[in-house]
């Protein structure tokens, strides 16, 4: 399978910020040994406007925002557009976008939680397809839910730790299915919750699955651990592959830099239905 990556996503950082370029720079050398790599084009303004307001994009361009978790990096609009473009490419080729910044906390008009542009939302909106979005990040994808709440084309499913940032996702509503889970719940409880959710969701008419793939649920992650092991990510991917629908994924969180490449690789092994090579 194919990973979408561009080294320009490594150009911005802030001292001590957990969303660091090392997340990617220490993962890509290992992953590219076992997966093909493609380079993306930035999303155009018209593509971004499918998920965001013009005013939101202008604030990012002009660095006219204040959000403690989202530093006003020079050229952040360019970097965010590139990450969104990578998500669009992933949706077209059924690949995995290994880019930053992440996106699932960004809503139509709001920057939040390390996120400036909602990559998965931009990709899904531009695909025009009826989509099941599954968010496996340890934090609730509140921005994605805000963008798609009530959209008849979309089913949104989020499994996340609770209580935790951003404090949302405590209940399901309309087309958004939320499963809050206790910290360090472990593989068995997580997979049982995923199985129940997938069994209950009506997939009639769904054309693709889009995955907000966060790995901060890993057992040693400092921000949102659910106590999951690397093998659990392969099991998550396998369960989604069993739905027999086209699928793509976009990186969200995952801050245990030492284990991130392995966790991504195991997830992709399951998601695309082959054993592959071990790292």
N, C-alpha and C positions, 0 to 999 in steps of 0.2 A: 504494500500500500504506500501512499505518498504523503509525505510531510511537507507542509508549506512553511517556509522560513525565509527571513531576510535579516542579515546581520545588522541592518540599521536599527532594529528593535533593541539592540544592546547599547545604543548611544546615550541614553539618558538614565540618570540615577540620582538618588539623594542619600546622604550619609545616614546609615542606620535604618533605612526604609526596607521593610521585608519584601516588597515587590521590587526585587533587584535584578539586574541583568545576569547575575550568576545563575539564576533559575534556568535561564535558557542556554547561556554559554557553556555551562557544565553538562547540559543534557544533549545538545545537538551533536557533539563529536561521537558519542556512543550511538545515538539513534540513527545517524546517517549511515552507519555501517550496515544497518539492517533494513533500512527503508529508503526509497527514492525521495529526492528533495526537489521541490519546485519553488520558484521565487514569485511573489505576488506583485500585482500593481495596486497602488492606493485606490481606495474607494473614491468615486467621484462625489461631488457635492450632491448631485441628484440622487445618487444611491444612498448617501447618508440621510437625506431628507425623507426617505421612506420610513425611517424610525425616529428621527429627531426633528425638532423645530429649527428653523433658520436662525432664530435668536440664540438657541443653544450652541449651534456651530460657531456663530460669530463670537460668542463669549470665549470659546476655546481658542479660536484664532487670535483674539486680542489679549488672551490671558486675563480676562476680566471675571475672575471667579475667586472665591475663597472657600477651600475645603481642606481641612488639615491633612487628610489622607491622600490628597491629590495635589502634589506640588505643581506650581505653574512652570513646568519645564519649558525652556526655549524649544520651539518647533514641535510642541506636543500635539498640535493639530495634525501635522504631517505624520507623526508616529501613530496616532490613533487612527488616521485614515488608512495607513498601511496595514494595521492589524485588522481593520474592518474589511479591507480588500482581500486579505488572506482568508478571512472567514467566507467571503463570497466565493473565492476560488475553491475552498474546501467543499462547499456545498455543490459546486458544479462537477467536481471530480470524485466525490465521496472520499475525501482525504481528511487529514488532521492538521489544524493550524497551530503551529508552535510559535506563537508570537505574544508580544506584550505591547501596550498595557492590556489587562483583561477588560471585561465589559459588562458582566451581568448585574452590577449594581447601578449602572447608568440608566436613567429613564429618559423619556422624550425631552425633558427640559432640565435634567438634574445630573450633575457630576457627583459621584460618591464612591467610597470604598475602593480606592485605587483605580476607578473606572471613569473614563471620559466619554467614550462612545460604546454603545452596546453592540458588540461584534456579532453575537449570535442573532440578535434581532435584525440587524442590517442584512445579514445573509438570508435569513428566512423571509423577510419582507421582499427582498429582491428576487428570490426564487419564485414567488407567487404560488407556492405549493401548500396544500393542506399538510400541516406539520405537527408531529408530536415532539415537543421540546422536553428533554430530560436534563435536569440540572443536578449533577452529583457532587457539586462543590459543597464544602462543609458549611458555607453560609447560604442563607436563603437568597435566591435570585430575585430580589425585590424589584429591581429595575426592569427585568424581563417580564415579570408579572404585571407591572404597571403598564407596560407598552401593549401587552396582549390581553389583558383582562376583558372578557366579554367578546373577544374576536372569534367568530364562528369557524374560522379557518384553522384555529390553533388549539391544541391541548397542551397545557404546561404542567409538568410534574417536577417537583423539587423535594429531594431528601436532604436534610440538613440538621446540624446540631442545634439544640435549643436547651437553655437560653444562650443566645450568642448574638453578635452583630448580624444583621441590623435590627433585630427584635421583631421582625415580621415573619410571615409564613406559619403562624400558629394554628391556622385552620384553613380548610379548603373553601373556595368560593367560585361559583360559576364554572368556567373552563379551567380553573387553576387548582391542581391537586397538590396539597402540601402535607409533607410527612416530617414533623419535627421529631428528632431522635435524641436520646440522652447521650451525653459525652461518654466516649470510650465504650459504646454499646457493643462493639465487636462485629466480626464478619457474619455470624449466624443471624443475629437480630436484624442487621442491615439487609441481608439478602432475603430474609423472610418478608421484610417490609416492602422491598422492591418487587418481589414475586406477587404479593397481594395487590399492589398498586397496578402492576401491568395486567393482572387478571381482571381487574375491575374496569379498566379503561376501555371504552369502545373505540376500536381502531378503524371502524368502517369509514372509508373515504380518505384515510390518511395516506399521503403519498411519500413521506420521508420522515426520518427521525433526525433531529438536530440535538447534539449533546454539548452542554456546557460542562466540560470535563475539568473539574477541580480535584486536586489530589491533596488538599489540606485535611482530608479525613484520615490520612495515614497515621499509623500508631505513634509516630514520633514527631508529627507536625506540631509546631508551637501555637497555631492560631485556632484550629477548629477540629481537632482530632476526634474521630469516632472510633479509634482503635482498630482501624482496618489494616490488614496485611497486604502485601503485594499480590498474593494469589487472589485476593478478593476482587481486585480490579479486573483480573482476567475473567472471573466469574460474572462480574457486572457486565462486561463486554459481551460475554457469551449469551447471557440472558437477552440482551438487546438484539444480538444477531439472530436469535431464534424467532424474532418477530418477522423476519424475512422481508424487510423494507430497506430501500436505499437509506444510507446513513452517513453522517459526517460529524466531526467533532472539532471543538474550539477550546484551547486551553484557557482555564480561569485561574484558580488559586493552586497552591502547592508550594510550601515554603521550606520543606526539608530538602535542601539542595542535594544532599548526598544520595538520596533515594529517588528523586523525581524521575530521572531517566528510566530506571527500572520499572517504576509504577506506570509510567506512560506506555512503555513497551509491552508490559503484561496486559494492560487495558486494550491496546491495539490488537494484540494476539487474539483476545477473545472477541473483540468487536468485529473483526474482519474474518473470523472463522477459520484460522489456520494456526498451527502450532508455532511456526516461525522458528527463528534461532534465539537462543538464550543470550542475554548480555553477560 
